[in-house]
Amino acid sequence: MYFNNLNYRSIQVGLTGIAVEKYVNDWIVSIEDISDKCRGINYLISDKKTEEARNMLPLENIYPITDNVRSIIFASEQTIY
């Protein structure tokens, strides 16, 4: 919320073939413009109302992976959150 570097990394996965078609036509259920919400969060942060701003952020989930998958993608324990 403060635009600081995170202490973990993310991965980007590319889709090809039928996965692209399914992603576009089946898997996306909605698209929402959150520009006004982001401006509101930014305003609250600049006004030192950090708890109110934090409550406006979306819930993020951590998806643990198995040791087998970790070895396939060459991930170490430290890189997985």
C-alpha positions in Angstrom: 0.0 0.0 0.0 3.0 2.2 0.4 4.6 1.1 -3.0 7.6 -0.4 -1.1 9.5 -3.4 -2.4 8.0 -6.7 -1.1 10.1 -9.2 0.7 9.0 -12.0 -1.7 8.8 -12.5 -5.4 5.9 -13.5 -7.6 5.9 -15.5 -10.8 4.2 -14.8 -14.1 2.9 -17.7 -16.1 2.3 -17.4 -19.8 -0.7 -19.1 -21.4 -0.8 -20.5 -25.0 -3.3 -22.4 -27.2 -6.6 -23.4 -25.7 -5.7 -21.9 -22.3 -5.8 -18.4 -23.8 -9.2 -19.0 -25.3 -10.6 -20.5 -22.0 -9.0 -17.6 -20.0 -10.7 -15.0 -22.2 -14.0 -16.7 -22.7 -14.6 -18.9 -19.7 -12.3 -18.1 -16.7 -12.7 -14.3 -16.5 -16.0 -13.7 -14.7 -15.8 -9.9 -14.4 -13.6 -6.9 -14.8 -13.9 -3.9 -12.5 -12.4 -0.4 -12.7 -11.0 0.2 -9.3 -9.4 3.6 -10.1 -11.6 5.5 -7.7 -11.0 3.0 -4.9 -7.3 3.3 -5.4 -7.5 7.1 -5.2 -9.5 6.7 -2.0 -6.8 4.5 -0.5 -4.1 6.9 -1.5 -6.1 9.8 0.1 -6.5 7.9 3.4 -2.8 7.0 3.5 -1.8 10.7 2.9 -4.3 11.7 5.6 -2.5 9.2 8.0 -5.6 6.9 8.2 -3.7 3.8 7.4 -6.0 1.3 9.2 -9.0 2.6 7.1 -6.8 2.3 4.0 -5.7 -1.2 4.9 -9.4 -2.2 5.3 -10.1 -1.2 1.7 -7.4 -3.5 0.3 -8.5 -6.8 -1.3 -7.8 -10.0 0.6 -4.8 -11.8 -0.6 -4.3 -15.5 -0.2 -1.1 -17.5 0.0 -1.2 -20.7 -2.0 1.3 -23.2 -0.6 3.0 -25.6 -3.0 4.1 -29.2 -2.5 7.8 -30.1 -2.4 7.3 -31.9 -5.7 6.1 -28.7 -7.4 8.8 -26.7 -5.7 11.4 -29.0 -7.2 9.8 -28.8 -10.7 9.8 -25.0 -10.7 13.3 -24.8 -9.0 11.9 -22.8 -6.1 13.6 -22.7 -2.7 11.7 -22.6 0.6 12.8 -19.0 1.0 11.1 -17.9 -2.3 7.7 -19.3 -1.5 5.3 -17.4 0.7 
